[in-house]
Each structure stands twice: as C-alpha cells, then as structure tokens.
Amino acid sequence: KYAEKIRDKPAYGPALMSYVWFGLQFGALVATLLVGPVLTKGGAKLPFVLATVPMSFIIVPLLRNYLEETPRTAEDIAAARQKCVDYPETSFLCIFMFLGTLVLTVLGLVYEEPSVNAPAAAIVASVMLIAFSVLLRPIIAKVNAFFLVQSSMTFSV
C-alpha cells in the first residue's frame, strides 16, 4: 500500500520507506532479543502463541477496509490476466524463481554442508540476476539487482 502513497507524493517517498523499514528492522530486533528467553521459559509453542497478539491487530483495519481496497470486477480480473499473457517474460521469471527456490530447498534438505549450499545459492542468484537483466527493462533490472545484492548481504539470525 505504501507504494501507492509514494506514487501519490513522491517527495515523501524516502521518508516513508525509512519509516517502514525502520519498523520492520526494529520489530525483527525485538523478536530476536525476546525469542531466546521465551523459548527457554515457555517452550517451542509459546513464540507462536505470542505472535498471534500483534498479528491480531490487523483484523479490525482489514474488516473496516482502512487499506482502501476495492473489489475487482470480472473486467479487472480479465485485464490482469491479459497482462500475464501480454508479458510472458514475467511469467517465465516467476517460474524460473520457483525452480531456483525448489533447487535450493532440495539441496538444503539433502546436503547440510555450507560448502555445497553456499556455491549453489551463489549460482542460482547469478543466474537469476542474468535472467532478470536480459528479460526486463534496464531500469527494472537495476532495481532488481539492487534488491538482490541488498538481500544477499543481509545477515539473519
């Protein structure tokens, strides 16, 4: 939804992105700090039970349509499906990403050694980057490359 707000008022785009990403990173930090003690004190199910509390905060805004979603008509759905037909390269990239995810999942389940999984992940990322760069417009490919590098360099606990 915030992408629509950025389109409406592009001058506020960087501030909105900073706000959203700060919230995401802060929430991840708090969760990382709390999950150890919660697991120790309450067992493996307690983090899931506790996660339902903040997740439930979205129920009222969704039911009252505070996100300003509009129902799609049959014509809207047909137009969206036609876009998929008009741009087969994006459908190909979706299938390609699914296959890459599948390969990495199977390798991760079969081989637990990082010496196998790390090079496989680097190869899949490189192939994805090349595929996106070849099939999409340069500006979209650049943004995709940025997010690929950013997510590749992010540490996760």
Backbone as a printed PyTorch tensor [residue, N CA C, xyz], in Angstrom:
tensor([[[  0.8230,  -1.1930,   0.0000],
         [  0.0000,   0.0000,   0.0000],
         [  0.8630,   1.2520,   0.0000]],

        [[  2.0090,   1.1830,   0.6780],
         [  2.8230,   2.3870,   0.7350],
         [  3.4230,   2.7500,  -0.6190]],

        [[  3.5130,   1.7790,  -1.5410],
         [  3.9790,   2.1010,  -2.8920],
         [  2.9990,   3.0500,  -3.5830]],

        [[  1.7020,   2.8640,  -3.3210],
         [  0.7120,   3.7810,  -3.8830],
         [  0.8720,   5.1710,  -3.2880]],

        [[  1.1560,   5.2510,  -2.0110],
         [  1.3430,   6.5500,  -1.3600],
         [  2.5820,   7.2500,  -1.9040]],

        [[  3.6200,   6.4830,  -2.1990],
         [  4.8330,   7.0760,  -2.7800],
         [  4.5220,   7.6260,  -4.1680]],

        [[  3.7180,   6.8980,  -4.9280],
         [  3.3340,   7.3760,  -6.2530],
         [  2.5370,   8.6760,  -6.1580]],

        [[  1.6660,   8.7710,  -5.1330],
         [  0.8540,   9.9730,  -4.9680],
         [  1.6910,  11.1800,  -4.5650]],

        [[  2.6580,  10.9730,  -3.6770],
         [  3.5050,  12.0660,  -3.1780],
         [  4.9540,  11.6140,  -3.1740]],

        [[  5.6140,  11.6640,  -4.3430],
         [  6.9810,  11.1340,  -4.4400],
         [  7.9990,  11.8480,  -3.5460]],

        [[  7.7310,  13.0860,  -3.1720],
         [  8.6920,  13.8140,  -2.3320],
         [  8.8340,  13.1600,  -0.9580]],

        [[  7.7720,  12.4990,  -0.5040],
         [  7.8090,  11.8480,   0.8030],
         [  8.2650,  10.3970,   0.7150]],

        [[  8.6000,   9.9280,  -0.4780],
         [  8.9830,   8.5350,  -0.6710],
         [ 10.1160,   8.0620,   0.2120]],

        [[ 11.2620,   8.7690,   0.2290],
         [ 12.3750,   8.3000,   1.0710],
         [ 12.0210,   8.2640,   2.5590]],

        [[ 11.2800,   9.2600,   3.0210],
         [ 10.9080,   9.2790,   4.4390],
         [  9.9720,   8.1140,   4.7560]],

        [[  9.0310,   7.8440,   3.8680],
         [  8.0990,   6.7400,   4.0940],
         [  8.8220,   5.4020,   4.0710]],

        [[  9.7260,   5.2350,   3.1160],
         [ 10.4990,   3.9880,   3.0520],
         [ 11.3430,   3.8100,   4.3150]],

        [[ 11.9590,   4.8830,   4.7890],
         [ 12.7630,   4.8070,   6.0160],
         [ 11.8940,   4.4190,   7.2060]],

        [[ 10.7140,   5.0100,   7.2770],
         [  9.7890,   4.7050,   8.3760],
         [  9.3740,   3.2340,   8.3500]],

        [[  8.9830,   2.7600,   7.1800],
         [  8.5390,   1.3760,   7.0540],
         [  9.6770,   0.4170,   7.3700]],

        [[ 10.8610,   0.6540,   6.8030],
         [ 11.9790,  -0.2660,   7.0270],
         [ 12.5050,  -0.1920,   8.4510]],

        [[ 12.4260,   1.0050,   9.0710],
         [ 12.8050,   1.0800,  10.4810],
         [ 11.8860,   0.1950,  11.3100]],

        [[ 10.5850,   0.2760,  11.0420],
         [  9.6350,  -0.5600,  11.7760],
         [  9.9080,  -2.0360,  11.5940]],

        [[ 10.2030,  -2.4440,  10.3560],
         [ 10.4990,  -3.8490,  10.0950],
         [ 11.7640,  -4.3040,  10.8240]],

        [[ 12.8180,  -3.5010,  10.7370],
         [ 14.0840,  -3.8820,  11.3690],
         [ 13.9830,  -3.8450,  12.8900]],

        [[ 13.2880,  -2.8540,  13.4160],
         [ 13.1180,  -2.7670,  14.8620],
         [ 12.3220,  -3.9620,  15.3820]],

        [[ 11.2450,  -4.3200,  14.6740],
         [ 10.4520,  -5.4930,  15.0630],
         [ 11.2810,  -6.7650,  15.0200]],

        [[ 12.1150,  -6.8990,  13.9930],
         [ 12.9740,  -8.0890,  13.8890],
         [ 13.9850,  -8.1290,  15.0300]],

        [[ 14.5180,  -6.9730,  15.4020],
         [ 15.4780,  -6.9130,  16.5040],
         [ 14.8120,  -7.3000,  17.8240]],

        [[ 13.6370,  -6.7530,  18.0850],
         [ 12.9170,  -7.0860,  19.3130],
         [ 12.5830,  -8.5820,  19.3460]],

        [[ 12.1290,  -9.1180,  18.2260],
         [ 11.8050, -10.5480,  18.1720],
         [ 13.0440, -11.4020,  18.4230]],

        [[ 14.1720, -11.0040,  17.8460],
         [ 15.4100, -11.7620,  18.0470],
         [ 15.8420, -11.7220,  19.5100]],

        [[ 15.6870, -10.5660,  20.1430],
         [ 16.0800, -10.4490,  21.5510],
         [ 15.1630, -11.2400,  22.4800]],

        [[ 13.8940, -11.3510,  22.1130],
         [ 12.9330, -11.9990,  23.0060],
         [ 12.7410, -13.4890,  22.7720]],

        [[ 13.0540, -13.9880,  21.5810],
         [ 12.7200, -15.3770,  21.2790],
         [ 13.4990, -16.3700,  22.1420]],

        [[ 14.7380, -16.0780,  22.4700],
         [ 15.5250, -16.9900,  23.3170],
         [ 14.9130, -17.1740,  24.6880]],

        [[ 14.7060, -16.0700,  25.4290],
         [ 14.0780, -16.2280,  26.7510],
         [ 12.6730, -16.8350,  26.6900]],

        [[ 11.9020, -16.4800,  25.6670],
         [ 10.5460, -17.0330,  25.5390],
         [ 10.6170, -18.5390,  25.3050]],

        [[ 11.5220, -18.9860,  24.4420],
         [ 11.6840, -20.4280,  24.2110],
         [ 12.1340, -21.1440,  25.4830]],

        [[ 13.0480, -20.5250,  26.2130],
         [ 13.5820, -21.1380,  27.4270],
         [ 12.4980, -21.2730,  28.4930]],

        [[ 11.7250, -20.2260,  28.6720],
         [ 10.7140, -20.2230,  29.7370],
         [  9.4350, -20.9690,  29.3560]],

        [[  9.0220, -20.8670,  28.0710],
         [  7.7030, -21.3750,  27.7330],
         [  7.6390, -22.5050,  26.7370]],

        [[  8.7500, -22.8950,  26.1770],
         [  8.7300, -23.9870,  25.2170],
         [  8.5730, -23.5010,  23.7840]],

        [[  8.5130, -24.4650,  22.8620],
         [  8.5510, -24.1640,  21.4360],
         [  7.2590, -23.5560,  20.9080]],

        [[  6.1390, -23.7710,  21.5760],
         [  4.8580, -23.2580,  21.0690],
         [  4.5730, -21.8210,  21.5090]],

        [[  5.1750, -21.3780,  22.5800],
         [  4.8660, -20.0570,  23.1210],
         [  5.1760, -18.9100,  22.1600]],

        [[  6.2920, -18.9250,  21.4040],
         [  6.5030, -17.8140,  20.4600],
         [  5.3820, -17.6840,  19.4320]],

        [[  4.8250, -18.8050,  18.9990],
         [  3.7260, -18.7530,  18.0350],
         [  2.4580, -18.1930,  18.6730]],

        [[  2.2110, -18.5860,  19.9210],
         [  1.0410, -18.0660,  20.6370],
         [  1.1910, -16.5610,  20.8340]],

        [[  2.3730, -16.1250,  21.2410],
         [  2.6030, -14.6980,  21.4550],
         [  2.5350, -13.9010,  20.1510]],

        [[  2.9220, -14.5120,  19.0450],
         [  2.8860, -13.8140,  17.7520],
         [  1.4630, -13.5410,  17.2960]],

        [[  0.5030, -14.3170,  17.8040],
         [ -0.8870, -14.0610,  17.4030],
         [ -1.4000, -12.7320,  17.9380]],

        [[ -0.8230, -12.2310,  19.0270],
         [ -1.2820, -10.9570,  19.5910],
         [ -1.0090,  -9.8020,  18.6210]],

        [[  0.2330,  -9.5520,  18.2040],
         [  0.4220,  -8.4500,  17.2510],
         [ -0.2140,  -8.7190,  15.8870]],

        [[ -0.2880,  -9.9910,  15.5010],
         [ -0.9310, -10.2990,  14.2140],
         [ -2.4160,  -9.9680,  14.2450]],

        [[ -3.0390, -10.0730,  15.4110],
         [ -4.4730,  -9.7970,  15.5110],
         [ -4.7870,  -8.3090,  15.3660]],

        [[ -3.7930,  -7.4420,  15.5060],
         [ -4.0290,  -6.0030,  15.3830],
         [ -4.5070,  -5.6060,  13.9970]],

        [[ -4.2720,  -6.4190,  13.0050],
         [ -4.6470,  -6.0810,  11.6310],
         [ -6.0990,  -6.4490,  11.3250]],

        [[ -6.7370,  -7.2270,  12.1740],
         [ -8.0920,  -7.7140,  11.8720],
         [ -9.0920,  -6.5680,  11.7170]],

        [[ -9.1310,  -5.6430,  12.6750],
         [-10.0980,  -4.5390,  12.6010],
         [ -9.8300,  -3.6430,  11.3930]],

        [[ -8.5820,  -3.2080,  11.1460],
         [ -8.3650,  -2.3940,   9.9380],
         [ -8.7490,  -3.1210,   8.6480]],

        [[ -8.5350,  -4.4220,   8.5940],
         [ -8.9290,  -5.1710,   7.4060],
         [-10.4420,  -5.2230,   7.2520]],

        [[-11.1410,  -5.5150,   8.3390],
         [-12.5900,  -5.6240,   8.2720],
         [-13.2580,  -4.2830,   7.9720]],

        [[-12.6540,  -3.1820,   8.4000],
         [-13.2160,  -1.8500,   8.1410],
         [-12.6790,  -1.2240,   6.8590]],

        [[-11.8630,  -1.9650,   6.1340],
         [-11.2900,  -1.5360,   4.8520],
         [-10.4840,  -0.2440,   4.9740]],

        [[ -9.6880,  -0.1380,   6.0350],
         [ -8.8190,   1.0280,   6.1880],
         [ -7.6980,   1.0390,   5.1580]],

        [[ -7.4450,  -0.1010,   4.5260],
         [ -6.4250,  -0.1610,   3.4780],
         [ -6.9690,   0.2920,   2.1290]],

        [[ -8.2510,   0.6430,   2.1000],
         [ -8.9110,   1.2090,   0.9270],
         [ -8.8430,   0.2860,  -0.2890]],

        [[ -9.0240,  -0.9860,  -0.0500],
         [ -9.0590,  -1.9480,  -1.1460],
         [-10.4130,  -1.8630,  -1.8470]],

        [[-10.4000,  -2.0290,  -3.1490],
         [-11.6560,  -2.0390,  -3.8970],
         [-11.8550,  -3.4280,  -4.4930]],

        [[-13.0910,  -3.9080,  -4.4810],
         [-13.3430,  -5.2240,  -5.0820],
         [-13.0650,  -5.1900,  -6.5790]],

        [[-12.5610,  -6.2850,  -7.0970],
         [-12.2830,  -6.3700,  -8.5360],
         [-13.4950,  -6.8980,  -9.2750]],

        [[-13.7520,  -6.2590, -10.3840],
         [-14.8300,  -6.7340, -11.2500],
         [-14.2840,  -7.8280, -12.1590]],

        [[-15.1780,  -8.4650, -12.8680],
         [-14.7530,  -9.5020, -13.8140],
         [-13.8560,  -8.9080, -14.8920]],

        [[-14.1370,  -7.6690, -15.2840],
         [-13.3050,  -6.9980, -16.2980],
         [-11.8980,  -6.7220, -15.7660]],

        [[-11.8050,  -6.3180, -14.4780],
         [-10.4900,  -6.0730, -13.8650],
         [ -9.6680,  -7.3540, -13.8190]],

        [[-10.3180,  -8.4350, -13.4670],
         [ -9.6250,  -9.7250, -13.3930],
         [ -9.1670, -10.1610, -14.7800]],

        [[-10.0300,  -9.9650, -15.7790],
         [ -9.6600, -10.3230, -17.1520],
         [ -8.4960,  -9.4730, -17.6360]],

        [[ -8.4870,  -8.1820, -17.2880],
         [ -7.3850,  -7.3020, -17.6900],
         [ -6.0770,  -7.7260, -17.0180]],

        [[ -6.1440,  -8.1140, -15.7570],
         [ -4.9370,  -8.5700, -15.0550],
         [ -4.4020,  -9.8580, -15.6810]],

        [[ -5.2960, -10.7430, -16.0500],
         [ -4.8660, -11.9930, -16.6930],
         [ -4.2950, -11.7210, -18.0770]],

        [[ -4.8490, -10.7390, -18.7600],
         [ -4.3380, -10.3940, -20.0900],
         [ -2.9170,  -9.8420, -19.9970]],

        [[ -2.6140,  -9.1160, -18.9190],
         [ -1.2520,  -8.6100, -18.7290],
         [ -0.2540,  -9.7590, -18.6310]],

        [[ -0.6790, -10.8300, -17.9760],
         [  0.2020, -12.0040, -17.8750],
         [  0.4670, -12.6000, -19.2530]],

        [[ -0.5560, -12.5810, -20.1000],
         [ -0.4010, -13.1030, -21.4550],
         [  0.4460, -12.1480, -22.2960]],

        [[  0.2430, -10.8390, -22.0910],
         [  0.9730,  -9.8370, -22.8750],
         [  2.4580,  -9.7790, -22.5320]],

        [[  2.8080, -10.1460, -21.3050],
         [  4.2040, -10.0920, -20.8540],
         [  4.6520, -11.4770, -20.3970]],

        [[  4.9090, -12.3840, -21.3340],
         [  5.2600, -13.7540, -20.9400],
         [  6.5980, -13.8400, -20.2050]],

        [[  7.4700, -12.8280, -20.4030],
         [  8.7690, -12.8900, -19.7300],
         [  8.6160, -12.8290, -18.2160]],

        [[  7.6250, -12.0850, -17.7180],
         [  7.4450, -12.0480, -16.2670],
         [  6.9180, -13.3730, -15.7380]],

        [[  6.0440, -14.0060, -16.4900],
         [  5.5680, -15.3320, -16.0770],
         [  6.7200, -16.3380, -16.0990]],

        [[  7.5720, -16.2330, -17.1160],
         [  8.7460, -17.1020, -17.1850],
         [  9.6520, -16.8720, -15.9770]],

        [[  9.8510, -15.5990, -15.6000],
         [ 10.7120, -15.3030, -14.4560],
         [ 10.1150, -15.8250, -13.1580]],

        [[  8.8100, -15.7840, -13.0250],
         [  8.1650, -16.3440, -11.8300],
         [  8.4200, -17.8470, -11.7410]],

        [[  8.2480, -18.5340, -12.8460],
         [  8.5090, -19.9800, -12.8770],
         [  9.9870, -20.2510, -12.6070]],

        [[ 10.8380, -19.4280, -13.1870],
         [ 12.2780, -19.5680, -13.0170],
         [ 12.6640, -19.3800, -11.5410]],

        [[ 12.0760, -18.3860, -10.8750],
         [ 12.3580, -18.1620,  -9.4540],
         [ 11.8550, -19.3370,  -8.6120]],

        [[ 10.6900, -19.8630,  -8.9790],
         [ 10.1750, -21.0260,  -8.2670],
         [ 11.1340, -22.2070,  -8.3880]],

        [[ 11.6440, -22.4370,  -9.6010],
         [ 12.5820, -23.5430,  -9.8050],
         [ 13.8710, -23.3250,  -9.0190]],

        [[ 14.3650, -22.0840,  -8.9960],
         [ 15.5590, -21.7750,  -8.2040],
         [ 15.3310, -22.0230,  -6.7270]],

        [[ 14.1680, -21.6200,  -6.2330],
         [ 13.8210, -21.8610,  -4.8340],
         [ 13.7280, -23.3520,  -4.5510]],

        [[ 13.1300, -24.0730,  -5.4810],
         [ 12.9960, -25.5210,  -5.3240],
         [ 14.3670, -26.2000,  -5.2760]],

        [[ 15.2590, -25.7960,  -6.1690],
         [ 16.6140, -26.3750,  -6.1860],
         [ 17.3160, -26.1200,  -4.8570]],

        [[ 17.2530, -24.8720,  -4.3760],
         [ 17.9350, -24.5480,  -3.1200],
         [ 17.2950, -25.2650,  -1.9350]],

        [[ 15.9910, -25.4420,  -1.9540],
         [ 15.3110, -26.1550,  -0.8750],
         [ 15.7390, -27.6200,  -0.8390]],

        [[ 15.7490, -28.2650,  -1.9960],
         [ 16.1490, -29.6730,  -2.0590],
         [ 17.6060, -29.8300,  -1.6420]],

        [[ 18.4650, -28.9580,  -2.1460],
         [ 19.8790, -29.0380,  -1.7530],
         [ 20.0490, -28.8230,  -0.2480]],

        [[ 19.2790, -27.8800,   0.3110],
         [ 19.3690, -27.6290,   1.7460],
         [ 18.8930, -28.8020,   2.5800]],

        [[ 17.9190, -29.5340,   2.0630],
         [ 17.4200, -30.6970,   2.7950],
         [ 18.3240, -31.9150,   2.6430]],

        [[ 18.9240, -32.0640,   1.4750],
         [ 19.7490, -33.2420,   1.2130],
         [ 21.1800, -33.0450,   1.7290]],

        [[ 21.7480, -31.8780,   1.4490],
         [ 23.1250, -31.5930,   1.8580],
         [ 23.1150, -30.5150,   2.9230]],

        [[ 23.6420, -30.8190,   4.0670],
         [ 23.6710, -29.8370,   5.1460],
         [ 24.9860, -29.0610,   5.1860]],

        [[ 25.9050, -29.3530,   4.2950],
         [ 27.1990, -28.6970,   4.3110],
         [ 27.1080, -27.3360,   3.6110]],

        [[ 27.6030, -26.2950,   4.2530],
         [ 27.6400, -24.9850,   3.6030],
         [ 28.5190, -24.9710,   2.3530]],

        [[ 29.4760, -25.8930,   2.2820],
         [ 30.3540, -25.9480,   1.1080],
         [ 29.5860, -26.3480,  -0.1480]],

        [[ 28.4140, -26.9410,  -0.0020],
         [ 27.5560, -27.2770,  -1.1380],
         [ 26.5020, -26.1960,  -1.3400]],

        [[ 25.8600, -25.7880,  -0.2400],
         [ 24.7320, -24.8690,  -0.3340],
         [ 25.1420, -23.4450,  -0.7030]],

        [[ 26.2700, -22.9690,  -0.1860],
         [ 26.6900, -21.5950,  -0.4860],
         [ 27.0080, -21.3980,  -1.9680]],

        [[ 27.8040, -22.2660,  -2.5920],
         [ 28.0290, -22.0880,  -4.0310],
         [ 26.7490, -22.2500,  -4.8550]],

        [[ 25.8830, -23.1640,  -4.4310],
         [ 24.6160, -23.3370,  -5.1500],
         [ 23.7790, -22.0690,  -5.0730]],

        [[ 23.7290, -21.4430,  -3.9000],
         [ 22.9770, -20.2000,  -3.7440],
         [ 23.5900, -19.0860,  -4.5960]],

        [[ 24.9140, -19.0280,  -4.6340],
         [ 25.5750, -18.0070,  -5.4600],
         [ 25.2880, -18.2330,  -6.9460]],

        [[ 25.2870, -19.4810,  -7.3710],
         [ 24.9990, -19.7880,  -8.7870],
         [ 23.5580, -19.4400,  -9.1250]],

        [[ 22.6150, -19.8290,  -8.2470],
         [ 21.2050, -19.5100,  -8.5000],
         [ 21.0070, -17.9960,  -8.5290]],

        [[ 21.6160, -17.2700,  -7.6040],
         [ 21.4890, -15.8060,  -7.5830],
         [ 22.0630, -15.1890,  -8.8570]],

        [[ 23.2000, -15.6930,  -9.3000],
         [ 23.8130, -15.1710, -10.5220],
         [ 22.9490, -15.4400, -11.7520]],

        [[ 22.4160, -16.6380, -11.8300],
         [ 21.5470, -16.9810, -12.9580],
         [ 20.2860, -16.1250, -12.9340]],

        [[ 19.7190, -15.9020, -11.7540],
         [ 18.5340, -15.0440, -11.6360],
         [ 18.8530, -13.6210, -12.0570]],

        [[ 19.9890, -13.1230, -11.6150],
         [ 20.3830, -11.7560, -11.9660],
         [ 20.5340, -11.6080, -13.4780]],

        [[ 21.1560, -12.5760, -14.1040],
         [ 21.3320, -12.5310, -15.5630],
         [ 19.9760, -12.6230, -16.2630]],

        [[ 19.1190, -13.5230, -15.7910],
         [ 17.8050, -13.6810, -16.4200],
         [ 16.9810, -12.4020, -16.3010]],

        [[ 16.9710, -11.7930, -15.1200],
         [ 16.2210, -10.5540, -14.9390],
         [ 16.8170,  -9.4340, -15.7860]],

        [[ 18.1400,  -9.3760, -15.8680],
         [ 18.7930,  -8.3160, -16.6410],
         [ 18.5210,  -8.4560, -18.1340]],

        [[ 18.4190,  -9.6800, -18.6180],
         [ 18.1920,  -9.9020, -20.0470],
         [ 16.7260,  -9.6930, -20.4240]],

        [[ 15.8200, -10.1340, -19.5580],
         [ 14.4080, -10.1530, -19.9300],
         [ 13.6250,  -8.8790, -19.5750]],

        [[ 14.1140,  -8.0950, -18.6350],
         [ 13.3650,  -6.9180, -18.2120],
         [ 14.0120,  -5.6280, -18.6990]],

        [[ 13.2450,  -4.5330, -18.6170],
         [ 13.7870,  -3.2270, -18.9930],
         [ 14.9530,  -2.8830, -18.0720]],

        [[ 15.9180,  -2.1040, -18.5600],
         [ 17.1080,  -1.8130, -17.7540],
         [ 16.8110,  -1.1840, -16.3930]],

        [[ 15.8640,  -0.2770, -16.3170],
         [ 15.5780,   0.3710, -15.0320],
         [ 15.0250,  -0.6250, -14.0230]],

        [[ 14.1880,  -1.5420, -14.4830],
         [ 13.6420,  -2.5630, -13.5890],
         [ 14.7300,  -3.5580, -13.2150]],

        [[ 15.5750,  -3.8900, -14.1650],
         [ 16.6780,  -4.8180, -13.8830],
         [ 17.6420,  -4.2280, -12.8590]],

        [[ 17.8790,  -2.9150, -12.9420],
         [ 18.7720,  -2.2730, -11.9630],
         [ 18.1880,  -2.3290, -10.5580]],

        [[ 16.9050,  -2.0500, -10.4360],
         [ 16.2530,  -2.1050,  -9.1250],
         [ 16.2920,  -3.5370,  -8.5940]],

        [[ 16.0270,  -4.4980,  -9.4700],
         [ 16.0830,  -5.8920,  -9.0670],
         [ 17.4920,  -6.2800,  -8.6140]],

        [[ 18.4910,  -5.8200,  -9.3480],
         [ 19.8790,  -6.1190,  -8.9700],
         [ 20.2010,  -5.5150,  -7.6030]],

        [[ 19.7230,  -4.2950,  -7.3670],
         [ 19.9550,  -3.6580,  -6.0680],
         [ 19.3550,  -4.4960,  -4.9420]],

        [[ 18.0990,  -4.9040,  -5.0900],
         [ 17.4470,  -5.6720,  -4.0370],
         [ 18.0670,  -7.0640,  -3.8800]],

        [[ 18.5430,  -7.6460,  -4.9700],
         [ 19.2210,  -8.9340,  -4.8780],
         [ 20.5060,  -8.7940,  -4.0650]],

        [[ 21.2970,  -7.7810,  -4.3750],
         [ 22.5470,  -7.5640,  -3.6350],
         [ 22.2460,  -7.2210,  -2.1800]],

        [[ 21.2440,  -6.3670,  -1.9580],
         [ 20.8990,  -5.9820,  -0.5970],
         [ 20.4700,  -7.1890,   0.2300]],

        [[ 19.5930,  -8.0120,  -0.3130],
         [ 19.1390,  -9.1700,   0.4500],
         [ 20.2420, -10.2300,   0.5920]],

        [[ 21.1540, -10.2870,  -0.3630],
         [ 22.2730, -11.2410,  -0.2690],
         [ 23.2590, -10.8330,   0.8240]],

        [[ 23.3600,  -9.5410,   1.0840],
         [ 24.3160,  -9.0480,   2.0660],
         [ 23.7130,  -8.8610,   3.4670]],

        [[ 22.4320,  -9.2180,   3.6330],
         [ 21.7670,  -9.0570,   4.9040],
         [ 22.0110, -10.2860,   5.7680]],

        [[ 22.4410, -10.0310,   7.0020],
         [ 22.6420, -11.1320,   7.9400],
         [ 21.3350, -11.4030,   8.6680]],

        [[ 21.0620, -12.6650,   8.8920],
         [ 19.8560, -13.0540,   9.5900],
         [ 20.2040, -14.0810,  10.6390]],

        [[ 19.5820, -13.9550,  11.7850],
         [ 19.8560, -14.8750,  12.8940],
         [ 18.8530, -16.0030,  12.8670]]])
